[in-house]
Amino acid sequence: MSEHTDVTAGDVIASDCAGLPDHVSPGSRADLETVLNAWHSATLRLEQTHEALREEVRRLTDELEAKNRQLAQKNRLADLGKMAAHVAHEVRNNLVPVTLYLSLLRRRISDDSGSVDVLDKVAAGFTALEATVNDLLHFTSDRDPVRRPFSLRKLLDDVFGSLSPQLSAQAIDVEVDVPKNLVVTGDKDMLRRVVLNLVLNALDVMPEGGSLVATSCNGPRGIELEIADDGPGLTDDVMAQAFEPFFAAKSGGTGLGLAIVQRIIEAHGGEVTAANCPEGGAAFTLLLPQTDALMEAAA
């Protein structure tokens, strides 16, 4: 059995040079060896460049396929959004007179407790329908943020204050760890909708009570706001689809709450992420970039 040996380019070059006729001068041998060495180096560089180009082509192909999938999804969502906006406007237009008639009917039957109870159930159904319409309109809204400086702590206090009856009824403890002097530049109404959606989602997963914590910091990429609960957390399936439109993890939901959150934050040039807390529960983190120009406007 022959023993395997590695043959290097230098060995090949030396062999080629050794095989030259004896009358070839040592200087010519040296020149030829230099040429062969240069040829070998160029060949190696070409092979490396070729492999690098192949890898770059594979990367760009994968990136193009991903972009095409995203574009196709955006086109479908755009068509769906136009249809949803039309339907939502038509439904809202018809809800206005119906709500008025219900109010008039309530006055007429105010002495009949049984009829009033039935009317309350009907009114609750219309309230739920109006919430669905509002979700559709917010989701299909494509307006640009109107950026102005405002206090993030005040916005959070306003949201939690408006929900205080529900928070108290569900025995939810709220902790807001946000500096009072922290100023954010963004669309206050849109960002209020973001916080409200996240808080309502947290309340849905803690019907028997729990805690809700809002924290923020001013980091190198912008202002981060985290809203965390101590509910059951997110399953892998929910984590993967949480921000997809019309994906509802709860029964009776429109599946647009988190999609609206993501759309608004992305309109601000930021991003939103979801994660499970080590001690239990889920946390949603919002990143709001604050450029130098925005920070100067907020000062």
C-alpha positions in Angstrom: 0.0 0.0 0.0 1.4 3.4 -1.0 1.5 6.2 1.5 -0.5 9.3 0.7 1.6 12.5 0.5 0.4 16.1 0.0 1.7 17.8 -3.1 2.0 21.5 -2.9 2.1 24.1 -5.7 5.7 24.7 -4.8 6.5 21.0 -5.4 4.8 21.2 -8.8 6.7 24.3 -9.7 10.0 22.8 -8.5 9.2 19.6 -10.5 8.4 21.6 -13.6 11.6 23.6 -13.2 13.7 20.5 -12.5 12.4 18.9 -15.8 13.8 21.7 -17.9 16.7 20.9 -20.2 20.2 21.2 -18.8 21.1 24.0 -21.3 18.5 26.3 -19.7 20.4 28.9 -17.6 19.8 29.3 -13.9 18.5 32.8 -14.5 15.9 31.5 -16.9 14.9 28.9 -14.4 14.4 31.6 -11.7 12.3 33.7 -14.1 10.1 30.7 -15.0 9.7 29.9 -11.3 8.6 33.5 -10.7 6.1 33.3 -13.5 4.7 30.0 -12.3 4.4 31.4 -8.7 2.6 34.4 -10.0 0.3 32.3 -12.1 -0.5 30.1 -9.1 -1.2 33.1 -6.9 -3.5 34.6 -9.5 -5.3 31.3 -9.9 -5.9 31.1 -6.1 -7.2 34.6 -6.1 -9.6 33.9 -9.0 -10.9 30.8 -7.2 -11.5 32.8 -4.1 -13.2 35.6 -6.0 -15.3 33.1 -7.9 -16.4 31.4 -4.6 -17.1 34.8 -3.0 -19.2 35.8 -6.0 -21.2 32.6 -5.9 -21.9 33.1 -2.2 -22.9 36.7 -2.9 -25.3 35.6 -5.7 -26.8 33.0 -3.3 -27.3 35.7 -0.7 -28.8 38.2 -3.1 -31.1 35.6 -4.5 -32.4 34.6 -1.1 -32.8 38.3 -0.2 -34.7 39.0 -3.5 -37.0 36.1 -2.9 -37.7 37.4 0.6 -38.4 40.9 -0.7 -40.7 39.5 -3.4 -42.7 37.6 -0.7 -42.9 40.8 1.4 -44.0 42.8 -1.7 -46.7 40.3 -2.6 -47.9 40.3 1.0 -48.0 44.1 1.1 -50.0 44.2 -2.2 -52.5 41.7 -0.8 -52.8 43.7 2.4 -53.2 46.9 0.4 -56.1 45.4 -1.6 -57.6 44.0 1.6 -57.1 47.3 3.3 -59.0 49.2 0.7 -61.9 46.8 0.9 -61.9 46.8 4.7 -61.9 50.6 4.7 -64.9 50.8 2.4 -66.8 48.2 4.5 -65.9 49.9 7.8 -67.0 53.3 6.5 -70.3 51.9 5.3 -70.9 50.0 8.6 -70.0 53.1 10.7 -72.5 55.3 8.6 -75.3 52.8 9.4 -74.3 52.5 13.1 -74.9 56.2 13.7 -78.7 56.2 13.2 -79.1 52.8 14.8 -77.3 54.1 18.0 -79.6 57.1 18.0 -82.7 54.9 17.7 -81.5 52.7 20.5 -81.1 55.8 22.7 -84.7 56.9 21.9 -86.0 53.5 22.5 -84.3 53.4 25.9 -86.2 56.5 27.0 -89.5 55.0 26.0 -89.0 51.7 27.8 -87.2 53.1 30.8 -89.9 51.8 33.2 -89.7 48.2 31.8 -86.6 46.7 33.5 -86.8 43.5 31.4 -86.9 45.4 28.2 -84.0 47.6 29.3 -81.9 44.5 30.0 -82.5 43.2 26.5 -81.7 46.6 25.1 -78.5 46.7 27.0 -77.4 43.4 25.4 -78.3 44.8 21.9 -76.3 48.0 22.7 -73.3 45.9 23.9 -73.4 44.1 20.5 -73.3 47.4 18.7 -70.5 48.6 20.9 -68.4 45.5 20.0 -69.2 46.1 16.3 -68.1 49.7 16.6 -64.8 48.6 18.2 -64.3 46.2 15.2 -65.0 49.0 12.8 -62.5 51.3 14.6 -59.9 48.6 14.4 -60.4 48.3 10.7 -60.2 52.0 10.2 -57.0 52.3 12.3 -55.5 49.4 10.4 -56.3 50.8 7.0 -55.2 54.4 7.9 -52.1 55.2 6.0 -51.4 58.7 7.2 -48.0 59.9 8.1 -47.3 60.7 11.8 -47.5 64.3 12.9 -44.5 64.5 15.1 -44.5 66.8 18.1 -42.7 66.6 21.4 -44.8 65.3 24.4 -44.3 63.7 27.8 -44.3 59.9 27.6 -45.1 59.6 31.3 -48.2 61.8 30.9 -49.4 59.7 28.0 -49.0 56.5 30.0 -50.8 58.1 33.0 -53.7 59.2 30.8 -54.1 55.7 29.3 -54.0 53.9 32.7 -56.3 56.6 34.1 -58.9 56.0 31.4 -58.8 52.3 32.2 -58.8 52.6 36.0 -62.3 51.2 36.5 -61.4 48.0 34.5 -58.0 47.8 36.2 -59.6 48.0 39.6 -62.3 45.5 38.7 -59.8 42.9 37.5 -57.4 43.6 40.4 -54.5 44.6 38.2 -51.6 46.4 39.8 -49.9 48.9 37.6 -46.3 50.1 37.9 -45.0 52.9 35.7 -41.3 53.3 35.8 -40.9 56.2 33.3 -39.2 59.5 34.2 -41.6 62.4 34.2 -39.2 64.5 32.2 -38.7 62.0 29.4 -39.9 63.7 26.2 -40.7 61.8 23.0 -41.1 63.3 19.6 -43.9 61.5 17.6 -47.6 61.4 16.9 -49.2 61.5 20.3 -52.6 60.2 19.2 -51.1 57.3 17.2 -48.8 56.3 20.0 -51.6 56.5 22.5 -53.4 53.9 20.4 -50.3 51.7 20.5 -50.1 51.8 24.3 -53.9 51.3 24.6 -53.8 48.2 22.4 -50.9 46.7 24.4 -52.6 47.4 27.7 -55.9 46.0 26.6 -54.2 42.8 25.3 -52.5 42.5 28.7 -55.9 42.8 30.5 -57.4 40.1 28.3 -54.8 37.6 29.5 -55.1 38.4 33.2 -58.9 38.1 33.9 -58.1 36.9 37.5 -55.7 39.7 38.3 -52.0 40.3 38.0 -49.5 43.1 37.4 -48.7 45.4 34.6 -45.3 47.2 34.4 -44.3 49.9 32.0 -40.6 50.9 31.8 -38.6 53.0 29.5 -35.0 54.1 28.8 -33.3 56.5 26.4 -30.8 54.2 24.6 -28.3 54.6 21.8 -30.9 53.7 19.1 -33.7 55.8 20.6 -36.3 55.7 23.3 -37.5 52.2 24.3 -40.7 51.5 26.1 -41.5 48.1 27.5 -45.0 47.0 28.6 -44.9 43.7 30.5 -47.5 41.5 32.2 -47.4 38.4 34.4 -50.0 36.5 32.4 -49.4 33.1 30.8 -46.9 34.3 28.2 -46.8 33.7 24.5 -46.7 30.2 22.9 -44.4 29.6 20.0 -47.2 29.8 17.5 -48.5 33.1 18.8 -45.0 34.5 19.0 -44.5 33.6 15.3 -47.8 35.2 14.1 -48.5 37.8 16.7 -48.2 40.8 14.4 -49.9 39.2 11.4 -53.2 41.0 10.4 -56.3 39.1 11.4 -54.4 36.6 13.6 -56.4 36.5 16.8 -55.0 34.5 19.8 -58.3 35.2 21.7 -61.8 34.4 20.7 -63.9 37.3 19.6 -60.9 39.5 18.7 -60.3 41.1 15.3 -56.7 40.1 15.2 -55.7 43.7 14.3 -54.6 45.0 17.6 -50.9 44.1 17.3 -50.9 44.6 13.6 -52.0 48.2 14.2 -49.2 48.5 16.9 -46.6 47.4 14.4 -47.9 49.6 11.6 -47.8 52.7 13.8 -44.4 52.0 15.2 -42.9 51.3 11.7 -44.5 54.6 10.5 -42.3 56.3 13.1 -39.3 54.5 11.8 -39.1 52.2 14.8 -39.7 48.5 15.6 -41.7 46.4 18.1 -40.7 43.1 19.5 -42.4 40.5 21.6 -40.8 38.1 24.2 -41.6 36.0 27.2 -40.3 37.3 30.5 -38.0 34.9 32.5 -40.2 35.1 35.5 -43.4 34.6 33.4 -45.7 36.7 31.3 -45.1 38.5 28.1 -43.3 41.8 27.3 -43.7 44.0 24.2 -40.8 46.5 23.6 -41.3 49.6 21.4 -38.3 51.3 19.9 -38.8 54.9 18.8 -35.8 56.5 17.1 -35.1 60.0 18.1 -32.9 61.7 15.5 -30.8 64.8 16.4 -33.3 67.0 14.6 -36.2 65.5 16.5 -34.3 65.8 19.8 -33.7 69.5 19.1 -37.4 70.0 18.4 -38.2 68.3 21.7 -35.7 70.4 23.7 
